[in-house]
Amino acid sequence: MRDLVPRLSVFPELATWSVHIRWASLKLPLGDADRLCPELEPLLLPYGEVA
């Protein structure tokens, strides 16, 4: 995630991104969601495989 932070507008200050990501609810702008989905999708596994 750290490598993606500079490309995401949801984190306006790079120095505080790790604090913001700990918030229970973080609304992503559509552009950020479009950037994150292809990065995260290969990491997703069905619940039954990890539970």
Sequence and secondary structure as in RCSB ss.txt:
>XXXX:A:sequence
MRDLVPRLSVFPELATWSVHIRWASLKLPLGDADRLCPELEPLLLPYGEVA
>XXXX:A:secstr
 TTTGGG TT S GGGHHHHTTSS     HHHHHHHHHHHGGG   HHHH 
